[in-house]
Each structure stands twice: as C-alpha cells, then as structure tokens.
Amino acid sequence: MDYGRPRLADRLAADYVAGTLRGAARRRFEALLPAHVALRGAVHAWQARLMPLTVVIAPQSPSARVWTGIQARLDGTLRGAGAGAPGWWGRLALWRGLTALAGLATLGLVVLLSIGSPAQAPIVVVMNPVAPSGAAPASDSIVASISGDGRALVTRPLVNV
C-alpha cells in the first residue's frame, strides 16, 4: 500500500483515532506511524478535530454490572458462548494420563527388546556307524555338536581306548 496517498492516510488515521481500527490492522498502523510522516500528520489532524468534542461530554462511570462483566472476562470465568469448562477432549488430565501410559508402554518395549531371548544350550549328537549284516562292526564313532545359535558345527572322532 502507498501510505503517502492523502486519501488513504486520512481514512486510516480517522479509523485509528476513532478507535474503529482493531486487531492486527491497528498494530500494523501503529508500527507504520514512526516511519510515515503523512500518517503521523493525518493522525494529529484527526485528534485536533475530535478532541474538542470530548470536552463537552461529562465523564461517565460504568455500572456495577459492567465492572462485574469486565472482571469475569479478565478472570476467565465468563460462561458465555464458546467460553466455559473444556470438554473431555480438552482436559489436561486426559492428555497427561495418555502420555504417561504411552511412556510406560515405550519403556516396557525397550526393556523387552534389550533383554533378548535366553541363550540356548548346544546340541550334542553321537553318531555310531552301523555295520552291514555279516560284516565286522566298525569302531569309529563321531561326536557332533551344534552351537545354540545354530551358527557353528563341530565334529570330532570318538576313539575307544
């Protein structure tokens, strides 16, 4: 936007001084004031026009009901539309409980995976040769052992003494 244009600066300054410029637009306008001479001049002109009107107005104090409403809004105890106690989905205790449960489940899984399976005992097999019928029996036997994880096989002859 070109804030140097007199009509735009005048309109924005009028809204600002009258109090109808709100929210982010008001904050943006206040941030632009130090950098733009035209905006500052328009604001001063509108203040000079409107301030004499405030002299004839007697100060009014709000009623007790208005002060109670203001206090309730500041305290967050107003039960109007959209305000009030959060539903079950918006309660902090629910999320804390679910977070604790998820943390315990994760911890249990880590412990379970870090322990691993117990070591298995090796398998030992003694193999005796079988002689065909009518032949002399063979005396050489072999001992074979397989490691518990199944990765190693060791064979040794068994010698009769």
CORSUL-V815728 format. One record per residue. N is the residue number from 0. NEAR is the number of other ideal C-beta (glycine too) atoms within 8 Angstrom. Layout:
# CORSUL-V815728
N:NEAR
N:NEAR
This chain:
# CORSUL-V815728
0:3
1:5
2:11
3:6
4:7
5:7
6:6
7:10
8:15
9:11
10:8
11:13
12:13
13:10
14:9
15:13
16:10
17:9
18:5
19:5
20:10
21:5
22:5
23:5
24:8
25:10
26:8
27:8
28:12
29:8
30:7
31:10
32:10
33:6
34:4
35:11
36:5
37:10
38:14
39:10
40:9
41:14
42:12
43:8
44:10
45:14
46:9
47:7
48:7
49:10
50:8
51:6
52:7
53:7
54:6
55:4
56:6
57:3
58:4
59:4
60:3
61:6
62:5
63:5
64:6
65:8
66:9
67:8
68:9
69:9
70:8
71:9
72:8
73:6
74:6
75:6
76:5
77:8
78:5
79:6
80:3
81:4
82:7
83:6
84:3
85:6
86:6
87:5
88:6
89:5
90:9
91:5
92:6
93:9
94:8
95:8
96:8
97:8
98:8
99:8
100:8
101:8
102:8
103:8
104:8
105:8
106:8
107:8
108:8
109:8
110:8
111:7
112:7
113:6
114:5
115:5
116:4
117:4
118:5
119:7
120:5
121:8
122:6
123:7
124:8
125:9
126:8
127:5
128:7
129:4
130:8
131:5
132:4
133:3
134:6
135:4
136:5
137:6
138:5
139:8
140:11
141:10
142:12
143:11
144:11
145:9
146:9
147:7
148:5
149:5
150:4
151:5
152:7
153:6
154:8
155:6
156:8
157:9
158:5
159:5
160:2
